Amino acid sequence: MKVYVASSWRNEYQPKVVEALRIDGHEVYDFKDSGSFSWREVDPNWSQWTPDEYLKGLAYPCAERGFARDMSNLEACDACVYVMPCGVSASLEAGWARGVGKLLIVYVPDLREPDLMIKMAHVVTDSLEVVRETLIELKKVKRRRHDNNQVRPVWRHR
């Protein structure tokens, strides 16, 4: 099963989530791998940008490449795991995934600040084991659905 892990570069839990899901046999997109995008490719002083400089930076070929890579993996995923704490990009990715009907799991191993809108997720948990079990169950359901198109999963908050 294809899983998109949405999180932050600074999130210390993200690598553990990617590793655990790969151990479970999922194909996991890791935005931190060797082909990843960094604003430093555009400008070493990116953190000091004005809004105008930021908007110009979005048009650089490396930014276009990074966006296309992330977006194609997001479109191809079966499920999105949103690992808190994280920022704007991860929130947009998770919202987009939920909006197009993909399974959205929010994993809260640590908290920067509470957010009400995570209630839109199918599963919200502070347990990596619940994340793993949910994805394993989805894989089983997909397998059964492949064998019998009448099976439909039902998801609820945990």
For each residue, the residues with C-beta under 8 A, 3 or more apart:
1: 25 26 27 78 79 135 138 139 142
2: 26 27 28 29 73 76 77 78 79
3: 21 26 27 28 29 77 78 79 80 81 135
4: 29 73 74 77 79 80 81 93 97
5: 14 17 18 21 28 29 30 31 80 81 83
6: 80 81 82 83 86 89 90 91 93 94 97
7: 11 13 14 17 82 83 84 86 90
8: 11 14 85 86 87 90
9: 32
10:
11: 7 8 14 83 84 85 86
12: 15
13: 7 16 17 83 107 109 110
14: 5 7 8 11 17 18 32 83
15: 12 18 19 32
16: 13 19 20 128
17: 5 7 13 14 20 21 81 83 107 128 131
18: 5 14 15 21 22 28 30
19: 15 16 22 23
20: 16 17 23 24 128 131 132
21: 3 5 17 18 24 26 28 81 131 132 135
22: 18 19 25 26 28
23: 19 20
24: 20 21 132 135 136
25: 1 22 139
26: 1 2 3 21 22 135 139
27: 1 2 3
28: 2 3 5 18 21 22
29: 2 3 4 5 73 74 77
30: 5 18 33
31: 5 36 37 70
32: 9 14 15 36
33: 30 36
34:
35: 69
36: 31 32 33 66
37: 31 41 62 63 65 66 67 69 70
38: 41
39: 42 43 46 47 57
40: 43 44 46
41: 37 38 60 62 63
42: 39 46 57 60 62 63
43: 39 40 46 49 53 57
44: 40
45: 48 49
46: 39 40 42 43 49 57
47: 39
48: 45
49: 43 45 46 53 54 57
50: 53 54
51: 54 55
52: 55 56
53: 43 49 50 56 57
54: 49 50 51 57 58
55: 51 52 58 59
56: 52 53 59 60
57: 39 42 43 46 49 53 54 60 63
58: 54 55 63
59: 55 56 63 64
60: 41 42 56 57 63 64
61: 64 65
62: 37 41 42 65 66
63: 37 41 42 57 58 59 60 66 67
64: 59 60 61 67 68
65: 37 61 62 68 69
66: 36 37 62 63 69 70
67: 37 63 64 70 71
68: 64 65 71 72
69: 35 37 65 66 72 73
70: 31 37 66 67 73 74 93
71: 67 68 74 75
72: 68 69 75 76
73: 2 4 29 69 70 76 77
74: 4 29 70 71 77 80 93 96 97
75: 71 72
76: 2 72 73
77: 2 3 4 29 73 74 80 97 102
78: 1 2 3 102 103 138 142
79: 1 2 3 4 97 102 103 104 105 135 138
80: 3 4 5 6 74 77 93 94 97 98 102 103 104 105
81: 3 4 5 6 17 21 105 107 131 135
82: 6 7 86 90 91 93 94 104 105 106 107 118 121
83: 5 6 7 11 13 14 17 86 90 107 109
84: 7 11 106 107 108 109 110 111 112 118
85: 8 11 110 111 112 113
86: 6 7 8 11 82 83 89 90 91
87: 8 90 91
88: 91 92
89: 6 86 92 93
90: 6 7 8 82 83 86 87 93 94
91: 6 82 86 87 88 94 95
92: 88 89 95 96
93: 4 6 70 74 80 82 89 90 96 97
94: 6 80 82 90 91 97 98 104 106 121
95: 91 92 98 99 117 120
96: 74 92 93 99 100
97: 4 6 74 77 79 80 93 94 100 102 104
98: 80 94 95 101 102 104 120 121
99: 95 96
100: 96 97
101: 98
102: 77 78 79 80 97 98
103: 78 79 80 122 123 134 138 155
104: 79 80 82 94 97 98 120 121 122 123
105: 79 80 81 82 121 122 123 124 125 131 134 135
106: 82 84 94 118 121 123 124 125
107: 13 17 81 82 83 84 125 126 127 128 131
108: 84 111 118 124 125 126
109: 13 83 84 126 128
110: 13 84 85
111: 84 85 108 114
112: 84 85
113: 85
114: 111
115: 118
116: 119
117: 95 120
118: 82 84 106 108 115 121 124
119: 116 124 157
120: 95 98 104 117
121: 82 94 98 104 105 106 118 124 157
122: 103 104 105 134 155 156 157
123: 103 104 105 106 130 131 134 155 156 157 158
124: 105 106 108 118 119 121 157 158
125: 105 106 107 108 130 131 158
126: 107 108 109
127: 107 130 131
128: 16 17 20 107 109 131 132
129: 132 133
130: 123 125 127 133 134 158
131: 17 20 21 81 105 107 123 125 127 128 134 135
132: 20 21 24 128 129 135 136
133: 129 130 136 137
134: 103 105 122 123 130 131 137 138 158
135: 1 3 21 24 26 79 81 105 131 132 138 139
136: 24 132 133 139 140
137: 133 134 140 141 153
138: 1 78 79 103 134 135 141 142 153
139: 1 25 26 135 136 142 143
140: 136 137 143 144
141: 137 138 144 145 151 153
142: 1 78 138 139 145 146
143: 139 140 146 147
144: 140 141 147 148 151
145: 141 142 148 149 151 152
146: 142 143
147: 143 144
148: 144 145 151
149: 145
150:
151: 141 144 145 148
152: 145
153: 137 138 141
154:
155: 103 122 123
156: 122 123
157: 119 121 122 123 124
158: 123 124 125 130 134
